[in-house]
Amino acid sequence: MVSLIKSKKPYLPIQNGSPAPSSSGMTQVENQTGNERRKKKKKKKKKGNQSFEESLASTSTTAPVGNGDMAVKKAKTFVIGKKKIICDKLLLNMLKKKKKKQLAAALKAKAAVEASKNQGQGSEVVEQIPFSNKRKLSNSGSTKSEDKIPLLQDTEEEDYGEPERERKVIKYKNNQVKANSPGVATPDLPVTECREALIQRFKESDTLIVVGETGSGKSTQIPQFLLKDCSKLFSYRGIAITQPRRVAAISLANRVAYELGTEVGETVGFKVRFDKQVSDKTKITFLTDGYLMMDAIRNKTFDEYSVIIVDEAHERSVETDVVLSLLRNAQTIRKVRNPKKQLKLIIMSATLDVDKFKSFFSLKDHGLTTKAVYVKGRPFSLQLNYLPKTVSESHIDSTWITLLKLHMELPTDHHILVFLTGKEEIDLIVARANAINQRKDLTRVFVCPLYAALSKESQMKSFELPSDNTRKIVVSTNLAETSLTIPGIRVVIDSGRVKSKYFEESLGMNVLRVQLISKSQSDQRAGRAGREFEGAVYRLYTKSDYEKMEGFPAPEITRSNLSRVLLLAAVSLGVNDFNEFQLPDRPSTKAIRYALNELHRFGAIEANQQPVKLTRTAKRLLSFPVELHLARVLYLAVQYQELSRICAIIAMSTVETVYSPDIHEKETRHVKYRALWAPEGDFLTFWRIFKEYKKSKNKKAWCKEYSIQFKTMAYVTQVWRHLLTVCQSMELEEDERLSCGDAVDFKEKLLLIFKTAFSHQIARLSKTGGIYIVENVFDSSIKFHAKIHPTSSLIATKPGRLIFTHLSFNEVDNAVYMHNCGAL
């Protein structure tokens, strides 16, 4: 472990709320120097000019934190409101200037009474994360690595963006960024000061683990350092940087291309599912973990890359853990095959279990070495705010009230990022926030939802800067939790909740559960602010709640369906005994057994036991970039030679919904789009929607008329083309081709294909009606009840028997729902 500390500036011990000491026993210190100009400006506030937010707070701390001559900027607790306000109209009326003053005065008086009652009891002190301010790299002085690294040590979060010196606006057009010059100056970030030392550590090790704070510049700068300082490595190979989410991969590619003065697709490119922009000139490629995982089928040693960087390794998604295993295997093979052309790895994050990863990649028997460095420092300070006590409001109402208070009080250019759990919550807050624009006495807002089901174009709106005198509000799931710098964000509102996926073997389905986040997730969310300016975070939970949180979320591979993972391991690595499949964390024996049963049912393996024997179908299924149950349908479509329409149906199945959020609110539209519903079920309904969309001359007007999301349909069309290309390129053996027999009508072919693919997923209507009985796939003695999802075209007819593609669990009404249903 390397710890290099620049001693020219004073440092203080980290206080509460800072990252915990690493298990390697490193001393953790941090630069407490701040921008005196900003501090003096804040002290000039006139007495009595108390903010509305402060007047609502029941407690406020002013005591300095820390020891020595320096003090950390104080943080405050805050209260979101004593009453639960449900009516938006009432709440907006309350925000008029006159009533605002009256309410502030009343609550201030009430707070004074409460304070007098509690006199002598003391108040909770909440510390700010004592991040160091940005520093410029001096051209003079020592050239030793130790003098150029302010601190290499454990920190907390991920990066992509950096402060823009002249507040240049990145303009996106067709996913490309055009620079105004051959290149822009490298941003002055903490990682820039570590450049020489990082390159030196990189050359000395096979695997380098880099832990750096949020906003330190890891994701954008380290690939550029390698390209410029290690050019011999990339004479014929490139650099790959994995990201857990497609929006991060695309936005990072745009940013790095902008800094290098090139267009996306030239020196810098990206690869995500159903979309890529690369060329023969590309040297730096940002791609998702899943995309790199599928590359292993084609080339298990990743020979087109000299260096692969796994960014956001702390997320521990299924794809991330599998990629780590594949890379370790590829690194070992290439080291033995030709040491001069070995594969170098960099593992990066801000919150990471360093010892676990060092142990996983340090293979002394193969001569593989691993080093870890910590890059400390971030550009701007960050103010943390907690609730003084738990409130009775739901996290949705708490978020809404806090958002409105801050919108009233903060300057217009203080843009806000809000974290919620899912699409339904986001759509609710977005609708409420958009209603602000109906008020002439309130600042206008530019509201951007951000979640995985949105089209790429809709997601990229979050990175645009609003017009003058308009505040940007981004309402996101954990999609924005890592890797992203959203321009202009100064404030983060953290609901403290996340929707996590768990696989229930007894039900044979994924269950989404809303739960409290972990400390690492909380720190990652906080790191979205304080990147371009001083920032503030409003945590809708108490300090004690934060201290009780788990350090890290449970690795996804320990709570997921492993069918695709095990099939990939068998096909790409030749693993036939999954007990020998090396992963950072081992999945349960029960999960492996379920996956084997499912693979056998799909026809990918000959028997549901180890050692496994692959069939010809195995590699066919992995050729399709969709879930295995949908890949099975596409393979049957190729066999039955029914490509275009089946690809369209599967493309429609890859999105959460094509319907507009307002379909249940406007009855006229509700009736209109039902005209597209087919009595046979959702599969034929999907084809009808897609066919009518393609036929329409004015697609936007057609989508508006039928309450269909235009941008979602544009994305579906892109997916359809991609799937059709994959299907058409598949060359079948003669005995693989199947005949539909007497089924000459498309409806009959469609039912035949889907019934074959989902013969194990049949539900029958109960005698009481309205609810269905579903049997467990592998144990018929296990039965459970399920309902047809409200968006299904069968919701009104309720046939006696039906098939479905997948199930979901809704915690609100404690019910299981069937999706994509077809009548039998």
N, C-alpha and C positions, 0 to 999 in steps of 0.2 A: 504493500500500500504506500502510495506516495503522498506526502504532505508538504507542500512548499508554501511558505508564508512570507509575503512581502511585509517587512517590518518597518517600513518608512512611515506608516500611518497607524494611528491608535486603533486598537480593537478591544471589544468588551466581550465577556462571556454571553452566550445566547440565553435569552430569558424564556419564560413560559410561552408556548405557542410556536417556538422554533423547532426545527427538525431534531429528532432525538439523536443522541450519540450513536455512531455506528458500532456494530458488534466487534469491529476490529480494534476498538479502543482508542481511536483518534481523538485528540483534543479538538473541540469545536469552538472556534472563535469567529467573530464577525465584525466587519467594519461598521462603526456607528456614525461616521461622518455624514452630515446632511447638507442640504443646500440652505445656507444661512439666509439668503435673500428670500426664499419662500417662507422661512420661519418668521422673519421680521414682518413680512407682509401680513401674515395671519395675526400677529400680535397687535397690529394697528386697528383691529376691529374696535369700534366705539363701544363704550360700556352701555349695556342695555340693548344693543343690536344683536339680540340672541336669535339664532336660527329657529325656524319652525320645528325642525327636527329635534333640536335641543330642548325646546319648550315642552315637547311631548315626552321627553325622556324622564324617567322617574329617578334615575341615578346618573351621575356623571363624575368621572374621575379626573383629577388634575395632578395627582402626585406623580413625580418622575419615577421612571422604572430603571433599574440597573444600578450599578455601583460606579464609583470613580467620579471623574470630573464631567463626564458626558452623560446625558439623559436621553432616553428614547422618547420619540414623539408619542403622546398619550393616545389611547383609544378609549371609546366610550361604549357603555351599554345603551340600548335604546328600546323603546316600547312601540309596538306597532298599533296600539289602540286598545282602549278598555272595552269597547263594544264591538260586537260582530255586525258589520254593516253588509247587508245583502243587496239592497237596492242600489244599482249604479247611478240612477238619477239623483237619489238623495245624496250619495257620496259626491257627485260632481257639483251639486248645488252647494254643498258644504265648502267646496274649494274656492268659492268666490272670495275676492280679496277682503271684503268687509267681514264676512263670516269667518274667514281664516284668522283675522286678528282677534275676533271675539273668542273663537275656540282656543287659540293659543293662550290668551290671557286667562281663560277659565281653567285650562289644564295646568298652566303655570302656578296658579293659585292653589289648585288641588295638590300639585306636586309639593308645594311649600308646606301644606298641612301634613302630608304624609311624611315629609322629611322631619318635621318637628316631632312627630310621633316616634319616629325611628332614630331619633338623635342618640348618638353614642353607640349605635350598633355597628357603624362602619358600613362602607359600600364596597361592592366588588370592583377590584382593579383588573382591567383587561389590557394586556400589553399589545403593542403593535409588533408585527414582524419586523425586526430591526435590519432591514435590507440596506446594503451599502448603496451610495449614489454612484452614477457612472463616472468613470475616470478616463482621461485621455492617455494614450500611450506616448510616453516621452521618447524623443529621438536621442536623447543624451543619457549618460549614465552607464551603469553596468549592462553588459549583454548576456549575463548569465540567465539561465531559465528561471532560477529562483527569484530574480528581480523582476521578471515579467509576469509572474503569476501572483495575483493578489492573494489568492487562497485556493488550494485544491483540497476540497473536503466535501463531506456529505451535505446535500441540500434538498430542494424540494420541487422541482417541476419541469415542465417541458417547454420547449421554445419553438418558435417559428419566426416571429416578427421581431422587429427592432424599431426604435424610435426613428422617425423620418425627419432629417434635419430641417428641410425646408417645407415640411408638410406636403410633400408631393402626393398627388392622388393617383393611385394605381387604377388605370382604366382597363376593364375587362371587355374584350370583344372576341367572341368565338373562342373563349378560354385562353386567349393569348394576351400577353402584356408587351406593349411596345415601349421601349425606353427612349428617352429624349436625347440620349448620348450613347457613345460606344460602351458606356458603363458608368455606374455611379460609385461614389466613394464608399468604401467598406464601412458600415456602421460602427460607431464606437461602442462596443459591447464588452462585457467582462471576458467573454471567451477570446476576444481579439488579443487581449493582453497575454493570454496563455498560448498563443499560436506556436511559438518555437518549442515550448516544452511539450505540448500535445503531440506535435509531429515527431519529436524525439521519442516519446513513450510509444507512439504508434509503430515506429520502426523497430523498437526493441522487443515488441511482443507480437504474438499471433492473434490474441484477442485483447482488445482494450475496452475496459468498462469506464464510461464517462458519466458522472453524475453532476449535473449543473442546475442551478436554480431556474425557475421560470423566467423567461425573458433574457437569459444569459447569452443566447445566440447559437446554441448547439446545432439546431436543426438546419439553419441556413448557412452558417459560417464554416462548420467543420468540413462538409463536402467540398466547399470552395478551397479551403486550405489544402486538402488532399490533392485536388486537381492542379493547383498551382505549384505546390512544393514537392509533390511526389509524381511528377509527370512521367517518369520512366515506367511506373507501374501501369500507366494507362495508355501506353502506345497502341495497344490493340484491344484493351478491355476497359470496362467502365466501372462506375460506382453506382450501386443500388442503395436506396434509402427506403426502408419499409415504414409504413404508417398504418395504424389500426383502422383508419377510416378514409374513404375516398375523398371527402371534402378537404381533409388535411393534405393528402397527396397532391391534389390539384392546386390548392392555394400555395403550398410550399414551392411547387414547380414554377408557378407564376412569379413568386417573390424572388427566387434565386435567378430566374431568367432576367428579371428586371435589373437586379444588381449587376449581372454580367453583361447587360446591354444587348441581350439577344432575345429572340422570340421562342416561345414554348414550342418544342418539337425539333429545335436545332441542338445547341450544346446541352440544354436542359429539357427533359421530357417527363411524361408521366404515363403510368399504366394502371388502370382500374378496371373493374369488371364492366364489360360492354363498351369500353372507351379507352383509347390510348392516343398519345401524340408523341411519337419518337421517330427518329430517322437514323441513317448511317452516321450522321455527325454527332449523335447524342452521346455524351460522356457521363452525365449525371441523370439518373432515372429515379424518380419518386414513384413508388408503387405500394399497393396495399399488401398486407401480410398474406391475404388469401390469394392474390395474384402470384406472388413469389412461391407460395405453397404449390400452386398448380404448375408452375414452371418446372418443378422437380420431376414431374411425369415425363417431360421432354428431355431434361438434362439434370440428373440428380446431383451433379457436381458443380452446377452453375458456372460453367466455363466462360460465359460471356462477361463475367465480372471479376475484377481484381480485389475489390473491397465491397463488402455488404454491411451496411449500417442498419441495425435493428433499433428503431426509434420508439420511444414510449413503451419500453419493455416491461414497465411496471404494470401495465394493464392486464397482462397475463390472459389474453383471450385464447380461445382454442387455437386459432390460426397462429398467434404469436408463439405459443409453446411448441407447436408442431414445426414451425419455421426454425426455432432454436435447435430442435433435434436434428432436422435436415441439414442445417448449416454445420453443426458439429460433425456429422458424418461426412459431409462434403469436404470440410477442412482437413479431416484426417486422411481421406483418400488423396487429395491433391498434394498434401505434404509428403506422402510416401511416393507418389507418382513423379513429382518434379518439384523439389523444394524451392526452385527459383520462380516457379509459377504458382505458388501456394495461394490459398484464399485467406485474406485478412478480414477480421471481423471487428466491428465496433458496436458495443451494446450501450445505448444511451437512455437516460431517464432523469427525472428530478427526484423521484421517490422510489428507491430500489433496495431490495435485499441483496447487498453486494456479495456477502459471503456465499449465498446460495449459488449465484451466477459464477463466481470465481471457481467454486468447487465443480460446477457442471462443465466448465470449459477447460479447466487445467488437466490435461491428459499427459502426464509425464512419460508414460510408456510410449507415446507417439511423438514426444519432444515438443508438445504444444504448451506455450506459456501464456499466462493471463496477468495483466496488470490493471489496477483500478486507480482512477484519479478523480478528484472532486474539484469542480470549478465553482468558486464561491463569488457571489456578487450579482446584483441586478441593477438595471438602470435607474429605477425610481423607487421611492419608499411606498409602503402599503399600509393603510390604516385598517385594523380589524375592529369590527363592532359586533357585539353579541347581545342577545336578549338578556335582561337581568333575571328573568324567571320564565318558566314555561307558560305559554298563553293558551287560551281555550279555542281560539280560531283554528280552522284547518290550515294546512300549509298553503293551500291555494288562496284562501282569503287573506292570510298573513302576507303573502307575496303581493297580492293586488293592492292592499292598503299601503304597504311600504313603498311600492312603486309609485303610487300617486303622491305620497308625501314628498318623496325625493324629486319627482318631476316638478312639483310646485316650488321647491326650495333651491335646487341646484341651477347653476348657469346652463344655458342652452347647449353649449358645446361639451357638456359632461354626459356622454352617451352611456347607456346602461345595458348590461347583459344580465339576463334573468335565467336561472336554472330551475327547470321543472322536470317531471318524470316521463311525460309522454305526450302524444299528439293531442289527445282530448283536452288535457289541462292547458296545453299551449294555445290551442284554438280558442279556448275560453278567454284567456288573458289577452290574446291578440285582439279579439272582438271588443273587449272592454277598452283596451288601450286605443284602438282606432276611433272609439266614440269620443275621445278627447278632442279630436279634430272638429267636432261639431260645436265646440265652445269657442267663442271669439276672444274670451278673456284668458285663455290658457295657451301656452306655447304649443305649436303644432308638433306632431310626432311622426316619425317614419318607422313603422313597426315591421320587423322581419322575423317570421317564425324560422326555426332551424331544427330539423330532425331528419332522420335517415330516409324516410319515405318520400321526401320532397325531391323534385327534379333537380338536376345539377344547376340549372339556371336560377331556380328559386333559392337554392342554398347560397349561391354566389352573391345574391343581393345583400346579404349580411355584411359583405366586405366593401360595399359602396358607401361613400360618405353622403349624408343628406344635403339638401339645399340649405341656404342660409336661414337662420332663425327657426331651425327644426331640430328636434332631438331624435337621435336614433335609439330605438329600443329593440334589442335582439332577445327573443324568448326561445330558449334552446333546451334540448335534452342534454345528456352527458356527451353528445356529439361535439360540443364546443369545449369540453373539459380539458383536452390536451391538444398540443401541437399547433393550436391556432392563435394568431394575433389578429383580432378583429379591429380594424382601424377606428380610432376615436374612443374606444371603451375606457372609461375612467372609474366606473362603478360596477360592482358585481352584487347581485342579490342571490343568495344561496338558500334554497328551500330546505336543504339538508336531506333530501330524499332522492332515490334513484330507483328505476325499474330494472330489476335483474332477472335474468332468465335461468330457470331451473328445469331440468328434464325429469319428469315423473315416469319411471319405468312401469308402474302399475297402470297408468293411464295411457302410456305410449305417446306422450305429448310434452311440449315445452310449456311451462307455467311462468308467467311474468308476475313477479311479486314486487310491490312497492316497499322499500325498506330504507333504513337509515344508511347514509354513506359512511365510508371509512375515513380515517384521518388523512390518508394520502389523497383520496378523492376531494376532500375538503380543501387541502392545500393546493391541489391542482386547480380547482375552481377559483380560489383566491388569486392564483397566479395569472388569471386572464386580465386583471387590472394591474396598474403600475408598470406597464410595459413601455408606453409612449409618454406618459405623464405620471405625476403622483396619483395614486389610486386609493380607493376605499372599498371595503367589502362589508356587506351587511348579512350576517349569518342569522338565520331565523331559528336559532337554538341557543342554548346557554353555554357558557364556558365549561361547566361541569358535563354537559352533554357531549361536548367535543372531546373532553378528556376520557370519557367512557367508550368512545368509538374504537372499533378494531383498527389496527395499524394499516392493514391492507385488505382489499376485498378478497374473497376466496377465489383461487384460480378457476377460470371458467371450465377448464378441462376436467375438473373434479365434480362438475354439476351439469354436464352436457351430454347430448347424444353423440356417441363416438363412432357411429357407423362410417361416416365419410373419412374420419381421421384414420381408422384402422385400415380401411380400403386403400387409402393413399399410401400408408406405410407399407402395405403388402405389395402394391404395384411399383412404387418408386424405389423402395429400399430392399425389397425382397424379404420383408419380415414375415415369417409364418407362425411365429410364436410371440404373441404380444406381451408376454411377460418379460421379454428381452428388449422391448421397444423402450429406449432411454428417453425419458422426459424429465423436466425439472421437478414436476410433482406427479406421482403415480395416481391414475384413476382407479376406482374401486373394481373389484372382481365382478361385482354384480353388473356394473355398467359395461364392462367388456363382454360379459355373457349376453346381455341384451343386444349389443351391437352385432355379435356373431349371428344371433338368431335372425336379426333383420337383414343382414347381408345374404344369408342363406335364402330368405324369403324373396329377396330381389334377384336371386339367381347369380350373385357375384362370386360365391364360394360354393364348393360342392357339398360341404357338410358344416353344421354349426358347431364345430369343435376345432381345437388346435392339435397339431399344426394345420393351418388352413391351406386349401388347394384352390387357387383362383380359376375361374371359368373365363371364357372368351368375353362374357358380358362385363366383367369387372372393369377393364380398361375403357370399354364403350361408355359406361355410366360416368366415369370420371372425365370424359371428353366434354361433357356439358357443364357450363358454369352456373348450375342451379342446384338446389337441394336434391338428394338422391331420389326422393319420391317423385319429383318432377322430371328428373333425368330419366327415370324409368318410362314415363309417358313419351318423352322425346325419342327414346330408343325404339319404342313400339311404333311411333309415327314413321320413323325411317323404315322399319321392317314392313309396315303396311303401305308405305309410299303415300302418306297423307301428311305432307310437310307444312305447307304454308298456313293452313287454318289451325292446325294443332300448335304450331309455333306462336301464332297470334294469341291463342288461349293461354299458353304457358307464360307468354310475355305479360299478359294481363294479370296472371297469378303472382308475378314477382313483386307487384306493388301492393301496398296495404289496402288502398281503395282508389278507384277512379272517380268516385262521386264527390261533389263539392260538399264542404262542411255544412252548408245551409239546407240540405235536402229535407231535413225534418222540420224546418222552420217555415218554409214557403210551400204551402200545400199545392199551389198550381204547378210549380216545378216538380214537386214530388210525384204528382199524377203524370206529368209529361215524361219523365225519364222511365217511369214504369212501363211505358209503351214499348220500350226496348226489351223488356223481360220476356224470357222464353219459358213456357210451362214445363219444358223438359229439365230446366235447372240452370245453374250458373255457367256451365261450360258453353252451352249454346248462346246464353246471354252475352258472355264475353265476346264471342265471335260476332254477334249482331252489332254490338257497340263498336268493335274495331272496324267492321265492314262499313258501317254507316259513317264513321269518322273518316275513313279513307275516301269514301265517295263524295263527301261534302266539299263544296268549292270554297266556302268560307268556314274554315274549321273552327276559328274562335267563336264565331256567331253560333255555330251548331252546338259547340260545347256549352255555351252560355244558355242556350235554349233548353238543353236536356240536363242541366246541372252536372256536367262532366268537367273535370279539371283539365284544361287545355294543355298545360305544361306536363302533367302526368301522362297524358296520351302521347305527347311528343316523345317522352322518354320511353313509353311502351313501344312505340314504333321503332325506336333505335334498338331496343332489346330484340324485337321481332326480326329485324334485319340480321342481327348478330347470330341469333339462334338458327335462322334459316341458312346462313352461310355454313355454320358448323354441321348442320344436318346434311346439307348438300355435298359437303366435302367428305362425308363418311362413306367409305367403300366397304360394302357388306359382302360376305361370302354368300354363295348361292343358297346354302342351306339356312341362312339367317333370314331370308325373305319370307314373309308370311302373306297369306291370302285372306281377304275379308269374307270369302265364301259368298253367300247370297246377300250380304249386306252391301248393297250398291248405293243406297242413300247415305248422304253425309251424316245425318242424325244417327243412323244405325252404326256407321263406322265409328263415330265419336263415342257412342255408348259402349261399343265393343272394346275400344282402346282403353277408355277410362275404367271400365269394369274389370278388365284384365289387370290393369295397374293397381287398382285399389280394391281388389276382391276381398281383402282382409279388413277393409274399413267400411262396414255396412251397419247401418242403424235401422231399427224398426220402431214404428210409432207405438207408444204404450197404449193400453186399453183406455186409460183416462184421457188420452189425447193431449196435444200441445207439447209433449215432451217425448224424447226418444231414448231407447235403451241401446247402449253400445257395449259390446263385449271386448275384453282385453285381447289384444292380438295373439298372445302366446298362451294365455290361460283363460279358457272360456268360462271358468268358474267365477272370474272377476268381472262384474258388470257394473256400469255406472250410467247415470242419466246425463243427457246433453240436450241442448236447444239449437235450433237453426239460428245462425247469426242474423240480426235485423237487416243487414244489407243484402242478404240472399234473395234471389228471385222466387225461392220456394217458401218464403216466410208466410205467405197467405194461403197457399194450397196445401202444404203439409202432407206429402204423399206417405203411403204406408211404409215404404222402404226406400232408402236412399244411400248413396255413397258420398264420401267427403274426402278432401285432400289432407286436411289437418285440423287440429283442435286448439282451442285457446281457453284459458281460465280467467274469468273476471272476478276480481276480489270484491268489487262493490256489491254485486248481487250473489256472490258465491255460487256461480254457475259456470258450467262447461259449454262452450259454443262450438258448433261445427261450421267450417268455412268451405267455400267452393263446393256446393252440394249438387248432386245430380239425381233425378228421380229414377227408380228402377221399375 
